Protein backbone atom coordinates (compact mmCIF):
# COMPACT_ATOMS: atom_id res chain seq x y z
CA UNK A 1 0.00 0.00 0.00
CA UNK A 2 1.50 3.39 -0.95
CA UNK A 3 2.77 5.63 1.84
CA UNK A 4 0.66 8.71 2.44
CA UNK A 5 3.21 11.52 2.44
CA UNK A 6 0.51 13.97 3.48
CA UNK A 7 -0.36 12.12 6.68
CA UNK A 8 -0.36 14.83 9.39
CA UNK A 9 1.30 12.48 11.87
CA UNK A 10 4.12 11.78 9.47
CA UNK A 11 4.59 15.47 8.69
CA UNK A 12 4.67 16.30 12.40
CA UNK A 13 7.29 13.62 12.97
CA UNK A 14 9.46 15.08 10.21
CA UNK A 15 9.14 18.57 11.69
CA UNK A 16 10.26 17.33 15.09
CA UNK A 17 13.21 15.59 13.44
CA UNK A 18 14.32 18.93 11.99
CA UNK A 19 14.20 20.45 15.47
CA UNK A 20 16.25 17.59 16.93
CA UNK A 21 18.85 18.09 14.21
CA UNK A 22 18.88 21.81 14.90
CA UNK A 23 19.35 21.12 18.61
CA UNK A 24 22.40 18.94 17.94
CA UNK A 25 23.98 21.68 15.84
CA UNK A 26 23.23 24.41 18.39
CA UNK A 27 24.62 22.43 21.32
CA UNK A 28 27.65 21.41 19.28
CA UNK A 29 28.44 24.93 18.11
CA UNK A 30 27.96 26.44 21.56
CA UNK A 31 30.25 23.89 23.20
CA UNK A 32 32.93 23.59 20.53
CA UNK A 33 33.22 27.32 19.85
CA UNK A 34 34.82 27.67 23.29
CA UNK A 35 37.59 25.25 22.33
CA UNK A 36 40.83 26.67 20.96
CA UNK A 37 43.10 24.93 18.48
CA UNK A 38 42.18 21.27 18.16
CA UNK A 39 43.16 18.15 16.23
CA UNK A 40 40.70 15.39 15.33
CA UNK A 41 42.10 11.88 15.78
CA UNK A 42 40.37 8.89 14.20
CA UNK A 43 40.80 5.14 14.22
CA UNK A 44 39.15 1.82 14.90
CA UNK A 45 36.89 1.25 17.90
CA UNK A 46 38.18 -2.34 17.89
CA UNK A 47 41.86 -1.61 18.49
CA UNK A 48 43.15 -3.36 21.61
CA UNK A 49 45.05 -1.38 24.29
CA UNK A 50 48.09 -3.60 23.67
CA UNK A 51 48.14 -2.76 19.97
CA UNK A 52 51.06 -0.53 18.87
CA UNK A 53 48.64 1.88 17.16
CA UNK A 54 46.71 2.33 20.42
CA UNK A 55 49.93 3.27 22.15
CA UNK A 56 50.92 5.64 19.34
CA UNK A 57 47.55 7.41 19.43
CA UNK A 58 47.84 7.79 23.21
CA UNK A 59 51.36 9.16 22.91
CA UNK A 60 50.50 11.58 20.10
CA UNK A 61 47.46 12.95 21.94
CA UNK A 62 49.52 13.46 25.09
CA UNK A 63 52.14 15.43 23.19
CA UNK A 64 49.48 17.59 21.55
CA UNK A 65 47.82 18.26 24.89
CA UNK A 66 51.12 19.40 26.39
CA UNK A 67 51.32 21.95 23.55
CA UNK A 68 47.90 23.30 24.48
CA UNK A 69 46.13 21.61 21.57
CA UNK A 70 42.73 20.06 22.27
CA UNK A 71 42.11 16.50 21.07
CA UNK A 72 38.80 15.57 19.44
CA UNK A 73 37.71 11.96 18.95
CA UNK A 74 34.51 10.05 18.39
CA UNK A 75 34.44 9.29 22.10
CA UNK A 76 34.34 5.50 21.82
CA UNK A 77 36.77 2.66 22.56
CA UNK A 78 39.91 1.64 20.69
CA UNK A 79 41.94 4.40 19.06
CA UNK A 80 39.40 6.97 20.25
CA UNK A 81 39.90 5.89 23.84
CA UNK A 82 43.67 5.95 23.40
CA UNK A 83 43.65 9.54 22.14
CA UNK A 84 41.26 10.75 24.84
CA UNK A 85 43.33 8.97 27.48
CA UNK A 86 46.58 10.50 26.28
CA UNK A 87 45.08 13.99 26.24
CA UNK A 88 43.40 13.88 29.63
CA UNK A 89 46.37 12.28 31.40
CA UNK A 90 48.56 15.06 30.02
CA UNK A 91 46.22 17.63 31.55
CA UNK A 92 44.70 18.72 28.26
CA UNK A 93 41.27 19.17 26.76
CA UNK A 94 39.91 15.77 25.76
CA UNK A 95 36.74 15.95 23.65
CA UNK A 96 34.47 13.04 22.82
CA UNK A 97 31.83 13.46 20.13
CA UNK A 98 29.83 10.37 20.99
CA UNK A 99 27.32 8.78 18.63
CA UNK A 100 24.26 6.83 19.77
CA UNK A 101 24.44 3.35 18.20
CA UNK A 102 22.38 0.25 18.97
CA UNK A 103 25.29 -2.11 19.60
CA UNK A 104 28.86 -0.91 19.27
CA UNK A 105 29.54 2.56 20.62
CA UNK A 106 30.12 3.01 24.35
CA UNK A 107 31.66 6.29 25.57
CA UNK A 108 35.15 5.94 27.02
CA UNK A 109 35.87 7.45 30.46
CA UNK A 110 38.67 9.79 29.36
CA UNK A 111 36.65 12.85 28.29
CA UNK A 112 36.39 16.21 29.99
CA UNK A 113 34.21 17.61 27.21
CA UNK A 114 31.52 15.24 25.93
CA UNK A 115 28.72 15.66 23.42
CA UNK A 116 26.20 13.06 22.28
CA UNK A 117 24.83 12.88 18.75
CA UNK A 118 22.07 10.85 17.16
CA UNK A 119 22.94 12.02 13.64
CA UNK A 120 26.27 11.17 12.04
CA UNK A 121 26.18 14.20 9.75
CA UNK A 122 25.85 16.64 12.67
CA UNK A 123 28.78 14.99 14.40
CA UNK A 124 30.90 15.04 11.23
CA UNK A 125 30.49 18.81 10.89
CA UNK A 126 31.96 19.22 14.40
CA UNK A 127 35.01 17.11 13.52
CA UNK A 128 35.77 19.28 10.50
CA UNK A 129 34.68 22.70 11.70
CA UNK A 130 36.77 22.77 14.86
CA UNK A 131 39.91 20.86 13.79
CA UNK A 132 43.11 22.28 12.35
CA UNK A 133 44.20 18.83 11.11
CA UNK A 134 43.06 15.20 10.95
CA UNK A 135 45.35 12.42 12.18
CA UNK A 136 43.94 9.07 11.11
CA UNK A 137 45.04 5.69 12.44
CA UNK A 138 43.95 2.33 10.99
CA UNK A 139 40.21 1.79 11.20
CA UNK A 140 37.08 0.53 9.51
CA UNK A 141 34.32 2.03 7.41
CA UNK A 142 33.74 4.94 9.80
CA UNK A 143 37.42 5.87 9.81
CA UNK A 144 37.60 5.69 6.02
CA UNK A 145 34.44 7.79 5.82
CA UNK A 146 36.00 10.56 7.92
CA UNK A 147 39.20 10.43 5.86
CA UNK A 148 37.46 10.73 2.51
CA UNK A 149 35.00 13.30 3.86
CA UNK A 150 37.91 15.61 4.67
CA UNK A 151 39.59 14.97 1.33
CA UNK A 152 36.35 15.67 -0.53
CA UNK A 153 35.77 18.96 1.28
CA UNK A 154 39.34 20.10 0.62
CA UNK A 155 39.29 18.89 -2.99
CA UNK A 156 36.03 20.71 -3.70
CA UNK A 157 37.28 23.84 -1.89
CA UNK A 158 34.45 23.84 0.63
CA UNK A 159 36.95 24.28 3.49
CA UNK A 160 40.44 25.66 3.88
CA UNK A 161 43.03 22.94 3.31
CA UNK A 162 44.46 21.28 6.39
CA UNK A 163 46.76 18.29 6.91
CA UNK A 164 45.17 14.85 6.56
CA UNK A 165 47.81 12.58 8.08
CA UNK A 166 47.34 8.81 7.86
CA UNK A 167 49.52 6.92 10.35
CA UNK A 168 50.53 3.36 9.46
CA UNK A 169 51.89 2.72 5.99
CA UNK A 170 51.24 -1.02 6.25
CA UNK A 171 47.53 -0.24 6.54
CA UNK A 172 47.13 2.74 4.19
CA UNK A 173 49.60 2.15 1.33
CA UNK A 174 47.51 -0.35 -0.64
CA UNK A 175 44.44 1.89 -0.56
CA UNK A 176 46.22 4.98 -1.81
CA UNK A 177 48.25 3.08 -4.39
CA UNK A 178 44.89 1.92 -5.74
CA UNK A 179 43.64 5.52 -5.68
CA UNK A 180 46.67 6.54 -7.73
CA UNK A 181 46.61 3.67 -10.21
CA UNK A 182 42.86 3.38 -10.70
CA UNK A 183 41.21 6.69 -9.78
CA UNK A 184 43.94 9.06 -10.94
CA UNK A 185 45.80 7.29 -13.75
CA UNK A 186 43.36 4.81 -15.31
CA UNK A 187 39.91 6.34 -14.93
CA UNK A 188 40.95 9.95 -14.20
CA UNK A 189 38.18 10.39 -11.65
CA UNK A 190 40.44 12.50 -9.42
CA UNK A 191 42.88 15.21 -10.42
CA UNK A 192 46.62 14.66 -10.91
CA UNK A 193 47.45 16.53 -7.69
CA UNK A 194 44.63 15.29 -5.47
CA UNK A 195 46.72 12.69 -3.65
CA UNK A 196 48.98 15.49 -2.45
CA UNK A 197 46.20 16.22 0.05
CA UNK A 198 47.22 13.12 2.03
CA UNK A 199 50.34 12.32 4.00
CA UNK A 200 51.14 8.68 4.80
CA UNK A 201 53.67 8.16 7.57
CA UNK A 202 55.01 5.77 10.18
CA UNK A 203 56.82 8.61 11.92
CA UNK A 204 54.91 9.89 14.95
CA UNK A 205 57.22 12.92 15.15
CA UNK A 206 56.25 13.84 11.61
CA UNK A 207 52.54 13.48 12.40
CA UNK A 208 53.00 15.64 15.50
CA UNK A 209 54.88 18.35 13.61
CA UNK A 210 52.31 18.49 10.82
CA UNK A 211 49.46 18.75 13.33
CA UNK A 212 51.19 21.36 15.48
CA UNK A 213 52.33 23.26 12.41
CA UNK A 214 48.73 23.59 11.29
CA UNK A 215 47.81 24.97 14.71
CA UNK A 216 50.67 27.48 14.62
CA UNK A 217 49.72 28.72 11.15
CA UNK A 218 47.47 31.79 11.11
CA UNK A 219 43.91 31.23 10.03
CA UNK A 220 42.95 33.12 6.86
CA UNK A 221 41.27 36.35 7.91
CA UNK A 222 37.92 35.62 6.31
CA UNK A 223 37.96 31.87 6.84
CA UNK A 224 34.84 30.04 7.85
CA UNK A 225 35.13 26.32 8.37
CA UNK A 226 32.62 23.53 8.15
CA UNK A 227 30.97 22.03 5.12
CA UNK A 228 29.51 24.48 2.67
CA UNK A 229 30.55 27.62 4.51
CA UNK A 230 33.66 28.69 2.66
CA UNK A 231 35.17 28.65 -0.83
CA UNK A 232 38.69 27.44 -0.31
CA UNK A 233 39.71 28.65 -3.76
CA UNK A 234 40.14 32.06 -2.18
CA UNK A 235 43.20 30.66 -0.46
CA UNK A 236 44.54 27.74 -2.48
CA UNK A 237 43.57 28.73 -6.02
CA UNK A 238 43.18 25.12 -7.06
CA UNK A 239 46.79 24.34 -6.13
CA UNK A 240 47.91 21.21 -4.23
CA UNK A 241 47.96 21.25 -0.45
CA UNK A 242 50.57 23.65 0.98
CA UNK A 243 51.38 21.15 3.74
CA UNK A 244 53.02 18.30 1.86
CA UNK A 245 53.33 16.56 -1.47
CA UNK A 246 52.31 12.91 -1.73
PAZAPA-4460 file (N, C-alpha, C; in steps of 0.05 Angstrom, whole numbers, plus 32768, in hexadecimal, padded with zeros to 4 digits):
% residues 246
    n_x    n_y    n_z   ca_x   ca_y   ca_z    c_x    c_y    c_z   seq   type   mol
   8011   7FE8   8000   8000   8000   8000   8012   8019   8000     1      X     A
   800D   802C   7FEE   801E   8044   7FED   801E   8054   8007     2      X     A
   8035   8060   800D   8037   8071   8025   802A   808B   8020     3      X     A
   801A   8094   8033   800D   80AE   8031   8020   80C4   803B     4      X     A
   802D   80D2   8029   8040   80E6   8031   8033   80FF   803C     5      X     A
   8019   8100   803B   800A   8117   8046   7FFD   8111   8060     6      X     A
   8003   80FA   806C   7FF9   80F2   8086   8003   8107   809A     7      X     A
   7FF0   8114   80A8   7FF9   8129   80BC   800C   811E   80D1     8      X     A
   8008   8105   80D9   801A   80FA   80ED   8036   80F7   80E3     9      X     A
   8038   80EE   80CA   8052   80EC   80BD   8060   8107   80BA    10      X     A
   8051   811B   80B1   805C   8135   80AE   8065   8141   80C8    11      X     A
   8056   813C   80DE   805D   8146   80F8   8077   8139   8101    12      X     A
   8079   811F   80FC   8092   8110   8103   80AA   811C   80F5    13      X     A
   80A7   8122   80DC   80BD   812E   80CC   80C5   8149   80D7    14      X     A
   80B1   8159   80DF   80B7   8173   80EA   80C6   8171   8104    15      X     A
   80BF   815E   8115   80CD   815B   812E   80EA   8151   8129    16      X     A
   80ED   8141   8113   8108   8138   810D   811A   8150   8106    17      X     A
   810F   8162   80F7   811E   817B   80F0   8127   8189   8109    18      X     A
   8115   818B   811C   811C   8199   8135   8131   818A   8145    19      X     A
   8130   816F   8145   8145   8160   8153   8160   8164   8145    20      X     A
   8160   8165   812B   8179   816A   811C   8184   8186   8123    21      X     A
   8172   8199   8123   817A   81B4   812A   8185   81B5   8146    22      X     A
   8179   81A7   8159   8183   81A6   8174   819F   819B   8176    23      X     A
   81A5   8186   8166   81C0   817B   8167   81D4   818F   815C    24      X     A
   81CD   819D   8147   81E0   81B2   813D   81E4   81C8   8151    25      X     A
   81CE   81D2   815D   81D1   81E8   8170   81E2   81E0   8188    26      X     A
   81DC   81C9   8193   81EC   81C1   81AA   820A   81BD   81A3    27      X     A
   820E   81B0   818B   8229   81AC   8182   8238   81C6   817D    28      X     A
   822C   81D9   8170   8239   81F3   816A   823E   8202   8184    29      X     A
   822B   8202   8196   822F   8211   81AF   8246   8205   81C0    30      X     A
   8248   81EB   81C0   825D   81DE   81D0   8278   81E0   81C2    31      X     A
   8279   81D9   81A9   8293   81D8   819B   829E   81F3   8195    32      X     A
   828E   8208   8193   8298   8222   818D   82AA   822D   81A4    33      X     A
   82A8   8221   81BB   82B8   8229   81D2   82D4   821C   81D2    34      X     A
   82D7   8208   81C0   82F0   81F9   81BF   8303   8208   81AD    35      X     A
   831C   8209   81B4   8331   8215   81A3   833A   8203   818D    36      X     A
   8353   8204   8187   835E   81F3   8172   835A   81D5   8179    37      X     A
   8352   81C5   8166   834C   81A9   816B   8353   8198   8153    38      X     A
   8359   817F   8159   835F   816B   8145   834B   8154   8148    39      X     A
   8340   814B   8132   832E   8134   8133   833E   811B   812D    40      X     A
   833C   8107   813E   834A   80EE   813C   8336   80D7   8138    41      X     A
   833A   80C7   8123   8327   80B2   811C   8336   8097   811C    42      X     A
   8326   8082   811E   8330   8067   811C   831B   8053   8126    43      X     A
   8322   803A   8124   830F   8024   812A   8306   8023   8147    44      X     A
   82EC   801E   814B   82E2   8019   8166   82EA   7FFE   8170    45      X     A
   82F5   7FED   815F   82FC   7FD1   8166   8319   7FCD   816D    46      X     A
   8329   7FE2   816C   8345   7FE0   8172   834A   7FDA   818F    47      X     A
   8359   7FC5   8195   835F   7FBD   81B0   8373   7FCF   81BE    48      X     A
   8371   7FD3   81D8   8385   7FE4   81E6   83A2   7FDB   81E3    49      X     A
   83A6   7FC2   81DD   83C2   7FB8   81D9   83CC   7FBC   81BD    50      X     A
   83BB   7FC5   81AB   83C3   7FC9   818F   83D6   7FE1   818D    51      X     A
   83EB   7FDF   817D   83FD   7FF5   8179   83EF   800F   8171    52      X     A
   83DA   800D   8160   83CD   8026   8157   83BD   8033   816E    53      X     A
   83B3   8023   8180   83A6   802F   8198   83BA   803F   81A8    54      X     A
   83D2   8034   81AC   83E7   8041   81BB   83F0   805B   81AD    55      X     A
   83F2   8059   8192   83FA   8071   8183   83E6   8087   8185    56      X     A
   83CC   8080   8183   83B7   8094   8185   83B7   80A1   81A0    57      X     A
   83BB   8091   81B5   83BD   809C   81D0   83D4   80AF   81D3    58      X     A
   83EB   80A7   81C8   8403   80B7   81CA   8400   80D1   81BB    59      X     A
   83F6   80D0   81A3   83F2   80E8   8192   83DF   80FB   81A0    60      X     A
   83C9   80F1   81AA   83B5   8103   81B7   83C1   8110   81CF    61      X     A
   83D1   8101   81DE   83DE   810D   81F6   83F1   8124   81EE    62      X     A
   8400   8120   81D9   8413   8135   81D0   8404   814D   81C6    63      X     A
   83EE   8149   81B8   83DE   8160   81AF   83D2   816F   81C7    64      X     A
   83C8   8160   81DA   83BC   816D   81F2   83D1   817E   8200    65      X     A
   83E9   8175   8202   83FE   8184   8210   8405   819E   8201    66      X     A
   83FE   819F   81E7   8402   81B7   81D7   83EA   81C9   81D8    67      X     A
   83D6   81C2   81E8   83BE   81D2   81EA   83AA   81CD   81D4    68      X     A
   83AD   81B7   81C5   839B   81B0   81AF   8386   819D   81BA    69      X     A
   836C   81A3   81B5   8357   8191   81BD   8355   8179   81AB    70      X     A
   834D   8163   81B5   834A   814A   81A5   832D   8143   81A3    71      X     A
   8324   813F   818A   8308   8137   8185   8308   811B   817A    72      X     A
   82F6   810A   8186   82F2   80EF   817B   82D4   80EA   817A    73      X     A
   82CE   80D2   8170   82B2   80C9   8170   82A8   80BF   818B    74      X     A
   82B9   80BF   819F   82B1   80BA   81BA   82AE   809D   81C1    75      X     A
   82B3   808A   81AF   82AF   806E   81B4   82C8   8060   81BD    76      X     A
   82C8   8045   81BB   82DF   8035   81C3   82F5   8035   81AE    77      X     A
   8309   8024   81B2   831E   8021   819E   8330   8039   819B    78      X     A
   8336   8041   8183   8347   8058   817D   833B   8071   8189    79      X     A
   8321   8074   8189   8314   808B   8195   831A   808D   81B3    80      X     A
   8317   8077   81C0   831E   8076   81DD   833B   807D   81E2    81      X     A
   834D   8072   81D1   8369   8077   81D4   836F   8095   81D2    82      X     A
   8364   80A2   81BE   8369   80BF   81BB   835D   80CF   81D2    83      X     A
   8345   80C9   81DA   8339   80D7   81F1   8349   80D2   820A    84      X     A
   8352   80BA   820E   8363   80B3   8226   837D   80C3   8226    85      X     A
   838A   80C3   820F   83A4   80D2   820E   83A0   80EF   8213    86      X     A
   838A   80FB   8209   8386   8118   820D   837F   811E   822A    87      X     A
   836D   810F   8236   8364   8116   8251   837A   8110   8265    88      X     A
   838A   80FB   8261   839F   80F6   8274   83B6   810A   8272    89      X     A
   83B7   8118   825B   83CB   812D   8258   83C0   8148   8262    90      X     A
   83A8   8148   826D   839C   8161   8277   838F   8172   8262    91      X     A
   8389   8167   824B   837E   8176   8235   8360   8175   8233    92      X     A
   8356   8181   821D   8339   817F   8217   8334   8167   8206    93      X     A
   8324   8155   8210   831E   813B   8203   8301   813A   81FC    94      X     A
   82FA   813C   81E2   82DF   813F   81D9   82D5   8125   81CC    95      X     A
   82BE   811C   81D4   82B1   8105   81C8   8297   810C   81BB    96      X     A
   8296   8108   81A1   827D   810D   8193   826F   80F2   818F    97      X     A
   8260   80EA   81A3   8255   80CF   81A4   823C   80CD   8192    98      X     A
   8239   80B5   8186   8222   80B0   8175   8212   8099   8181    99      X     A
   81F7   809D   8180   81E5   8089   818B   81E2   8072   8177   100      X     A
   81EB   805A   817E   81E9   8043   816C   81DC   802C   817B   101      X     A
   81CE   801A   816D   81C0   8005   817B   81D2   7FF0   8188   102      X     A
   81EA   7FEC   817E   81FA   7FD6   8188   8216   7FDE   8190   103      X     A
   8224   7FEC   817F   8241   7FEE   8181   824B   8004   8193   104      X     A
   8242   801C   8190   824F   8033   819C   8248   8035   81BA   105      X     A
   825D   8037   81CA   825A   803C   81E7   826F   8052   81EE   106      X     A
   8266   8068   81FA   8279   807E   81FF   8290   8075   8211   107      X     A
   82A8   807D   820B   82BF   8077   821C   82C0   808B   8234   108      X     A
   82CE   8084   8249   82CD   8095   8261   82E2   80AC   8262   109      X     A
   82EF   80B1   824B   8305   80C4   824B   82FE   80DE   823D   110      X     A
   82E7   80E9   8243   82DD   8101   8236   82D6   8116   824B   111      X     A
   82E1   812E   8247   82D8   8144   8258   82C6   8158   8249   112      X     A
   82C1   8153   822F   82AC   8160   8220   829F   814A   8210   113      X     A
   8285   8147   8214   8276   8131   8207   825C   813B   81FB   114      X     A
   8258   8133   81E2   823E   8139   81D4   8233   811F   81CA   115      X     A
   8219   811D   81C8   820C   8105   81BE   81FB   810C   81A5   116      X     A
   81FF   80FD   8190   81F1   8102   8177   81E0   80E9   816F   117      X     A
   81C9   80EE   8164   81B9   80D9   8157   81BE   80D8   8139   118      X     A
   81C8   80EE   812E   81CB   80F0   8111   81E9   80F2   810A   119      X     A
   81F1   80DF   80F9   820D   80DF   80F1   8215   80F9   80E3   120      X     A
   8204   8104   80D3   820C   811C   80C3   820F   8134   80D5   121      X     A
   8200   8137   80EB   8205   814D   80FD   8220   814A   810A   122      X     A
   8226   8132   8113   8240   812C   8120   8257   8131   810D   123      X     A
   8254   812A   80F4   826A   812D   80E1   8271   814A   80DC   124      X     A
   825C   815B   80DD   8262   8178   80DA   8274   8182   80F1   125      X     A
   826F   8178   8109   827F   8180   8120   829C   8178   811D   126      X     A
   82A1   8160   8113   82BC   8156   810E   82CB   8169   80FC   127      X     A
   82BE   8171   80E6   82CB   8182   80D2   82CD   819F   80DB   128      X     A
   82B7   81A9   80E5   82B6   81C6   80EA   82CA   81CF   80FF   129      X     A
   82CF   81BE   8113   82DF   81C7   8129   82FB   81BB   812A   130      X     A
   8304   81AE   8115   831E   81A1   8114   8330   81B1   8101   131      X     A
   834A   81B2   8109   835E   81BE   80F7   836C   81A8   80E7   132      X     A
   8368   818F   80ED   8374   8179   80DE   8365   815F   80E6   133      X     A
   8366   814B   80D5   835D   8130   80DB   8376   811E   80DD   134      X     A
   8377   810E   80F2   838B   80F8   80F4   837B   80DE   80F5   135      X     A
   8380   80CC   80E2   836F   80B5   80DE   837F   809C   80E0   136      X     A
   8378   808C   80F4   8385   8072   80F9   8374   805C   80EB   137      X     A
   837E   8044   80E9   836F   802F   80DC   8353   802B   80E8   138      X     A
   833F   8027   80D7   8324   8024   80E0   8313   8018   80CB   139      X     A
   82F9   8017   80D0   82E6   800B   80BE   82D7   801E   80AD   140      X     A
   82BE   8018   80A6   82AE   8029   8094   82AB   8045   809F   141      X     A
   82A6   8048   80B9   82A3   8063   80C4   82BC   8074   80C1   142      X     A
   82D3   8067   80C7   82EC   8075   80C4   82F2   807E   80A7   143      X     A
   82EC   806B   8095   82F0   8072   8078   82DD   8088   8070   144      X     A
   82C5   8087   807A   82B1   809C   8074   82BB   80B7   807D   145      X     A
   82C6   80B9   8095   82D0   80D3   809E   82E8   80DC   808D   146      X     A
   82F9   80CA   8086   8310   80D1   8075   8307   80DC   805B   147      X     A
   82F5   80CE   804D   82ED   80D7   8032   82DA   80EF   8033   148      X     A
   82CC   80F2   8049   82BC   810A   804D   82CE   8123   804D   149      X     A
   82E4   8121   805C   82F6   8138   805D   8303   813D   8042   150      X     A
   830B   8128   8035   8318   812B   801B   8304   8137   8006   151      X     A
   82EB   812F   8008   82D7   8139   7FF5   82D2   8157   7FFA   152      X     A
   82D0   815F   8013   82CB   817B   801A   82E3   818D   8012   153      X     A
   82FB   8183   8015   8313   8192   800C   8314   8193   7FEE   154      X     A
   8310   817C   7FE1   8312   817A   7FC4   82FE   818D   7FB7   155      X     A
   82E6   818E   7FC2   82D1   819E   7FB6   82D1   81BB   7FC0   156      X     A
   82E5   81C2   7FD0   82EA   81DD   7FDA   82D2   81E7   7FEB   157      X     A
   82C6   81D5   7FFA   82B1   81DD   800D   82BD   81E5   8028   158      X     A
   82D5   81DD   802D   82E3   81E6   8046   8300   81ED   803F   159      X     A
   830C   81FC   8051   8329   8201   804E   8338   81E7   8050   160      X     A
   834D   81E4   8041   835D   81CB   8042   836A   81C8   805D   161      X     A
   836A   81B0   8068   8379   81AA   8080   8386   818E   807D   162      X     A
   839A   8188   808D   83A7   816E   808A   8394   8157   8090   163      X     A
   8395   8143   807E   8387   8129   8083   839E   8114   8085   164      X     A
   83A5   810C   809D   83BC   80FC   80A2   83B3   80E0   80A9   165      X     A
   83BA   80CC   8098   83B3   80B0   809D   83CB   80A1   80A8   166      X     A
   83C8   8098   80C1   83DE   808A   80CF   83DC   806C   80CB   167      X     A
   83F2   8060   80C1   83F3   8043   80BD   83F3   803C   80A0   168      X     A
   840B   803C   8094   840E   8036   8078   8404   801A   8071   169      X     A
   8409   8007   8083   8401   7FEC   807D   83E2   7FEA   8079   170      X     A
   83D4   7FFB   8086   83B7   7FFB   8083   83AE   800C   806B   171      X     A
   83B9   8023   8067   83AF   8037   8054   83BA   8035   8038   172      X     A
   83D2   8029   8035   83E0   802B   801B   83D0   801E   8004   173      X     A
   83C5   8007   8009   83B6   7FF9   7FF3   839E   8009   7FEA   174      X     A
   8390   8016   7FFC   8379   8026   7FF5   8381   803D   7FE3   175      X     A
   8396   804C   7FEB   839C   8064   7FDC   83AD   805E   7FC3   176      X     A
   83BA   8046   7FC2   83C5   803E   7FA8   83AF   8038   7F94   177      X     A
   8399   802B   7F9E   8382   8026   7F8D   8376   8041   7F84   178      X     A
   8373   8054   7F96   8369   806E   7F8E   8379   807B   7F78   179      X     A
   8394   8078   7F7A   83A5   8083   7F65   83A3   8074   7F4B   180      X     A
   83A4   8059   7F4C   83A4   8049   7F34   8389   8049   7F26   181      X     A
   8374   8047   7F36   8359   8044   7F2A   834A   805E   7F28   182      X     A
   8348   806D   7F3E   8338   8086   7F3C   8346   809B   7F2C   183      X     A
   8360   809F   7F32   836F   80B5   7F25   8378   80AE   7F09   184      X     A
   8386   8097   7F06   8394   8092   7EED   8382   8084   7ED8   185      X     A
   8373   8070   7EE1   8363   8060   7ECE   8349   806D   7EC7   186      X     A
   8339   8074   7EDB   831E   807F   7ED5   831D   809D   7ED7   187      X     A
   8332   80AA   7EE2   8333   80C7   7EE4   831B   80D3   7EF2   188      X     A
   8312   80C6   7F08   82FC   80D0   7F17   8304   80E2   7F2E   189      X     A
   831E   80E5   7F32   8329   80FA   7F44   833F   8109   7F34   190      X     A
   8346   8120   7F3D   835A   8130   7F30   8376   8126   7F34   191      X     A
   8389   812F   7F24   83A4   8125   7F26   83B2   812D   7F40   192      X     A
   83A9   8142   7F4D   83B5   814B   7F66   83A5   8143   7F7F   193      X     A
   838E   8136   7F7C   837D   8132   7F93   8389   8121   7FA9   194      X     A
   839A   810E   7FA2   83A6   80FE   7FB7   83BB   810D   7FC7   195      X     A
   83C2   8125   7FBF   83D4   8136   7FCF   83C5   8140   7FE8   196      X     A
   83AB   813C   7FE9   839C   8144   8001   83A0   8132   8019   197      X     A
   83AD   811B   8014   83B0   8106   8029   83CE   8103   802F   198      X     A
   83D4   80FE   8048   83EF   80F6   8050   83ED   80DB   805E   199      X     A
   83FC   80C8   8053   83FF   80AE   8060   8419   80AD   806F   200      X     A
   8419   80A3   8088   8431   80A3   8097   8431   808D   80AD   201      X     A
   8448   8084   80B4   844C   8073   80CC   845A   8083   80E2   202      X     A
   8460   809C   80DC   8470   80AC   80EE   845E   80BE   8100   203      X     A
   845C   80B7   8119   844A   80C6   812B   8454   80E3   812F   204      X     A
   846E   80E7   812E   8478   8102   812F   846F   8113   8117   205      X     A
   846E   8107   8100   8465   8115   80E8   8447   811B   80EB   206      X     A
   8437   8108   80F4   841B   810E   80F8   8417   8124   810C   207      X     A
   8426   8124   8121   8424   8139   8136   842B   8154   812A   208      X     A
   8441   8155   811B   844A   816F   8110   8436   817A   80FC   209      X     A
   842A   8169   80EC   8416   8172   80D8   83FD   817D   80E7   210      X     A
   83F5   816E   80FC   83DD   8177   810B   83E3   8191   8119   211      X     A
   83F9   8193   8127   8400   81AB   8136   8405   81C2   8122   212      X     A
   8412   81BC   810C   8417   81D1   80F8   83FD   81DE   80EE   213      X     A
   83E8   81CD   80EA   83CF   81D8   80E2   83C3   81EA   80F7   214      X     A
   83C7   81E3   8110   83BC   81F3   8126   83CC   820E   8129   215      X     A
   83E5   820D   8123   83F5   8226   8124   83F0   8239   810D   216      X     A
   83E7   822E   80F7   83E2   823E   80DF   83CA   8251   80E4   217      X     A
   83CC   826A   80DB   83B5   827C   80DE   839E   8273   80CD   218      X     A
   8386   8276   80D8   836E   8271   80C9   836A   8287   80B4   219      X     A
   8361   8281   809C   835B   8296   8089   8347   82A9   8096   220      X     A
   834A   82C3   8091   8339   82D7   809E   831C   82D4   809A   221      X     A
   8313   82CA   8083   82F6   82C8   807E   82ED   82AC   807F   222      X     A
   82FD   829A   808B   82F7   827D   8089   82DF   8276   809A   223      X     A
   82CE   8266   808E   82B9   8259   809D   82BC   823B   8097   224      X     A
   82BB   822B   80AC   82BF   820E   80A7   82A5   81FF   80AC   225      X     A
   82A5   81E7   80A2   828C   81D7   80A3   8281   81D4   8087   226      X     A
   8274   81BE   8082   826B   81B9   8066   8259   81CE   805B   227      X     A
   8260   81D7   8044   824E   81EA   8035   8250   8206   803F   228      X     A
   8263   820D   8050   8263   8228   805A   827A   8239   804F   229      X     A
   828A   822F   803E   82A1   823E   8035   82AA   8233   801A   230      X     A
   82B3   8245   8009   82BF   823D   7FEF   82DD   823E   7FF2   231      X     A
   82E9   8226   7FF5   8306   8225   7FFA   8317   822F   7FE3   232      X     A
   830B   8232   7FCB   831A   823D   7FB5   8325   8259   7FBA   233      X     A
   8319   8267   7FCE   8323   8281   7FD4   833F   827F   7FDF   234      X     A
   8346   8268   7FEA   8360   8265   7FF7   8373   8252   7FE8   235      X     A
   8368   823E   7FDB   837B   822B   7FCE   837B   822C   7FB0   236      X     A
   8367   823A   7FA4   8367   823F   7F88   8369   8226   7F77   237      X     A
   835F   820F   7F82   8360   81F6   7F73   837A   81E9   7F74   238      X     A
   838D   81F3   7F84   83A8   81E7   7F85   83A8   81D0   7F99   239      X     A
   83BC   81BE   7F98   83BE   81A8   7FAB   83C1   81B3   7FC8   240      X     A
   83BD   81A2   7FDB   83BF   81A9   7FF7   83DA   81B6   7FFD   241      X     A
   83DA   81CC   800C   83F3   81D9   8014   8403   81CA   8029   242      X     A
   83F7   81B5   8034   8404   81A7   804B   8418   8192   8043   243      X     A
   8412   8183   802D   8424   816E   8025   841E   8165   8009   244      X     A
   842F   8155   7FFE   842B   814B   7FE3   842D   812D   7FE3   245      X     A
   8416   811F   7FE0   8416   8102   7FDD   841D   80F4   7FF7   246      X     A
***
